[in-house]
Structure formats: structure tokens, C-alpha cells
Amino acid sequence: GAGVSQSPRYKVAKRGQDVALRCDPISGHVSLFWYQQALGQGPEFLTYFQNEAQLDKSGLPSDRFFAERPEGSVSTLKIQRTQQEDSAVYLCASSLVRSQETQYFGPGTRLLVL
Amino acid sequence: GNSVTQMEGPVTLSEEAFLTINCTYTATGYPSLFWYVQYPGEGLQLLLKATKADDKGSNKGFEATYRKETTSFHLEKGSVQVSDSAVYFCALSVYNQGGKLIFGQGTELSVKP
């Protein structure tokens, strides 16, 4: 079956622009996670949804970062007024339920802020 | 808090050599432990996992044993192949903390023919 998909795969933004990153999880997966991966580092947790409810947003680095999953399926991560330090790969993962279930990752969106 | 520490890379081995990538962790709760692999140009894939102490996860010739007494989850393979060249990430998630994964910094493995 189809895996997790993300779009766009690559995004170049000028500093100060707003960007929106999309994640399509595996159909039927209840949980959805966003991670940020800086170059040469491991992914770092940003936020977590169970269906449409955002249950944990403790990893969002600032109030410029906002995520939503209004119908419990597709999710969008929005970054307002992008800064150079936002340059990273943004990974989305989904799992059937939560807590120690296997997470399936998408290919990521590589964001470069100039 | 929760954290994962992996041995630094890059690790360069000849084909058929023995591989060990060390991973240790700290956790405030009772963690499950994972190894994920990222092949060049591809997304993260689960390689193996273990959910309780003394469990051994295994897949594709790779093994790792959950050692609670040493808080470790070292990855091993008896005979590596060129196709094993990738970045390997150790990770944990703690029960009742939402399922988020805490990753190590990754270890790049390069296998030469």
C-alpha cells in the first residue's frame, strides 16, 4: 500500500516568507508526528496528533511554528516569517495508534531559507 | 530527561567485517528501543526494535539486545555488505509519553568492497 507522502520535497524560501509543508499519512493511521532533522543530526520531535487532536506540541521551537490536522488525516506544518535557522529536513511519521507502535516515515521536505 | 547517545561516525569497514554500533540511553520511564536506518536518498526505515529488557530485535542479519542493567542497545551484524552502507539511528520512546521518538545523532556506515 501507499506509504507516508510529503510535499513539496524541496522548498527554497526567502527569509521572512511563510511556508506550508504537507503530510499525507498512511490511510487509517491514528497518530501523526512531525520531526525536524538538521544536517548531520538525528530527527527531533516537534509535535504529535492523535486523530485531529494535537496532544503534544512541546517540541515546536517558537510560536512561528504551527501545525494542524483538521480532519484527522492530512496534516500541515506552517512556519511563519522563516529564519535561516529553520533550514532543515522536516519529517512526518504516522502509526496505527500511539505509544511504542512502529512509526512509518515519509521522505521529508528539505527546507532551505536564504 | 530522555536521551540517546550513539558512537560517532563515520565508520568504515571492509565487506564481510563484523559491525558494532554502540548506543546507550537514559529514560525517565520504561522505554522501547529502536534502530532506524536511512539509506542514501531514502527515508527513515525501522530496522528492528525491542520493547522490554532482555528482548533481542533482529532483521536482515542485524541484531540488538535491550540491556537494562547497562542501559544499552548496541547494534551488531556478523558480516556487513556494501548494501548496508547507510546512516543508522538509535531511538527510544517512553510508555505514556505520547509515543514520540527520541533519536541519537546517527552513525554513518560505509562498507567498502
Interface residues (C-beta under 8 A of the other chain):
Chain A: V4 S31 F33 Y35 G40 Q41 G42 P43 E44 F45 Y48 L55 D56 G59 L91 A93 S95 R98 S99 Q100 E101 T102 Q103 Y104 F105 G106 P107 G108
Chain B: V4 S32 Y36 E42 G43 L44 Q45 L46 K49 T51 F89 A91 S93 Y95 N96 Q97 G98 G99 K100 L101 I102 F103 G104 Q105 G106
